[in-house]
Amino acid sequence: MSVPTHIPVLLQETIEALAVQPGGRYIDCTLGAGGHAAAILDRSSPGGQLLGIDADPEAIKIATSRLEAHSSSILLVNENFADLEAICIKYDFLPVHGILFDLGLSSLQLNSHSRGFSFQHDAPLDMRLSPSQEVTAADIVNTSSETELAHLIKTYGEEARSHQIAYHIGQERPITTTLQLARVIEQAVGGRRGRLHPATRTFQALRIAVNHELEHLEAVLKQAINLLGYEGRLVVISYHSLEDRIVKQLMQQESKDCICPPGVPTCICGHKACLRLINKRVITPSPREVKLNPRSHSAKLRAAERLIIQDEYYRNAEEHSFSAHSSAKGWRRPALLKKLRVAFSTTLIR
Ligand SMILES: C[S@@+](CC[C@H](N)C(=O)[O-])C[C@H]1O[C@@H](n2cnc3c(N)ncnc32)[C@H](O)[C@@H]1O
């Protein structure tokens, strides 16, 4: 019997973009089945440390067993990455050399016959990443007004036929399973037209709404930037345009010294760049990777490096750089950690 698995997307590109080095400290905010995490741990050995986060307790179980060989170098926590800053403080995991987000769902979640993420299997309309969340997709489908549903399907699914779909859902409620919902959507739009199944966008919209995906992403990216040490890398792999837009806009904004609106003759914003873009153009999977792993087809990788924006820290750049830390084995020295915390507190972005 084949073991269910998830193939990590853009693996080599991710490790390169994170500039993983022996002795480094990394956070994988979307641990999943631990594929990227395993590669980070291999490359950061000896001495590397990894904090792995996943909202899904099943993912933590699977990754814990997969990463058993690295048990002394890992800390895996079942939390939502929206609380990244608090998690790092709680576990004293500061500062870090690299933070990874591989957004969305793992194949294990998509293939699950009980989680309700996919219309390939009949399952209760759930879609929660964590059982501790209160609201399921069925709650949204069955209790929202048709106007609210249409708005949600249009905004999070970028679905042009959102009103038609919402109207038909309204007529057929209660809807409790994935296949029932997929059938209602097919009827609403008159069957399949293009490459995508007509239910794809609505399922995406519901999943985003149930898990507050875009709000959490917006909130965590700023925290991640603030948690990175000098020259630390932020790497984000996204799978749809709504996620990618958030990542692209924030990285572009934070890599500019001035963000005044066009036409303002002299800068009045006082904004200072705290990131340097690593790849000016987005990185996408090769045709070979897409062929081997069709789920990678929509992946987009963006990466940026942390700059310290205060003069004082430019002067001390050598001391805060990765090479200085690893050669001095300074990551655990309380005095150095205290200094770095001060550095972070003076360069926080909001
Ligand atoms: C695409 S998978 C990651 C796969 C992983 N990189 C690997 O190679 O196995 C995304 C993971 O992120 C988790 N996730 C999504 N949003 C999250 C959030 N807000 N907080 C914590 N985990 C989240 C999902 O539960 C899922 O396991």
The ligand as an SDF file (V2000), in Angstrom:
LIG
                    3D

 27 29  0  0  0  0  0  0  0  0999 V2000
    1.3070   23.4460    1.4080 C   0  0  0  0  0  0  0  0  0  0  0  0
    1.2690   22.7820    3.0140 S   0  0  0  0  0  0  0  0  0  0  0  0
    2.9690   22.7940    3.4840 C   0  0  0  0  0  0  0  0  0  0  0  0
    3.7260   21.6050    3.0140 C   0  0  0  0  0  0  0  0  0  0  0  0
    5.1490   21.5570    3.5250 C   0  0  0  0  0  0  0  0  0  0  0  0
    5.9090   22.6830    3.0510 N   0  0  0  0  0  0  0  0  0  0  0  0
    5.8140   20.2600    3.1170 C   0  0  0  0  0  0  0  0  0  0  0  0
    6.7920   20.3080    2.3570 O   0  0  0  0  0  0  0  0  0  0  0  0
    5.3850   19.2000    3.5750 O   0  0  0  0  0  0  0  0  0  0  0  0
    0.6440   24.1000    3.9690 C   0  0  0  0  0  0  0  0  0  0  0  0
    0.5050   23.7940    5.4490 C   0  0  0  0  0  0  0  0  0  0  0  0
    0.2960   25.0330    6.1030 O   0  0  0  0  0  0  0  0  0  0  0  0
   -0.6480   24.8650    7.1160 C   0  0  0  0  0  0  0  0  0  0  0  0
   -1.2520   26.1760    7.3490 N   0  0  0  0  0  0  0  0  0  0  0  0
   -1.9920   26.9170    6.4820 C   0  0  0  0  0  0  0  0  0  0  0  0
   -2.3700   28.0740    7.0640 N   0  0  0  0  0  0  0  0  0  0  0  0
   -1.8450   28.0590    8.3290 C   0  0  0  0  0  0  0  0  0  0  0  0
   -1.8820   28.9780    9.4180 C   0  0  0  0  0  0  0  0  0  0  0  0
   -2.5490   30.1380    9.3410 N   0  0  0  0  0  0  0  0  0  0  0  0
   -1.1970   28.6570   10.5380 N   0  0  0  0  0  0  0  0  0  0  0  0
   -0.5110   27.4890   10.6290 C   0  0  0  0  0  0  0  0  0  0  0  0
   -0.4740   26.5720    9.6370 N   0  0  0  0  0  0  0  0  0  0  0  0
   -1.1150   26.8550    8.5020 C   0  0  0  0  0  0  0  0  0  0  0  0
   -1.6200   23.8490    6.5710 C   0  0  0  0  0  0  0  0  0  0  0  0
   -2.2870   23.1880    7.6370 O   0  0  0  0  0  0  0  0  0  0  0  0
   -0.6890   22.9290    5.7840 C   0  0  0  0  0  0  0  0  0  0  0  0
   -0.2940   21.8270    6.5660 O   0  0  0  0  0  0  0  0  0  0  0  0
  1  2  1  0
  2  3  1  0
  2 10  1  0
  3  4  1  0
  4  5  1  0
  5  6  1  0
  5  7  1  0
  7  8  2  0
  7  9  1  0
 10 11  1  0
 11 12  1  0
 11 26  1  0
 12 13  1  0
 13 14  1  0
 13 24  1  0
 14 15  1  0
 14 23  1  0
 15 16  2  0
 16 17  1  0
 17 18  1  0
 17 23  2  0
 18 19  1  0
 18 20  2  0
 20 21  1  0
 21 22  2  0
 22 23  1  0
 24 25  1  0
 24 26  1  0
 26 27  1  0
M  CHG  2   2   1   9  -1
M  END
$$$$
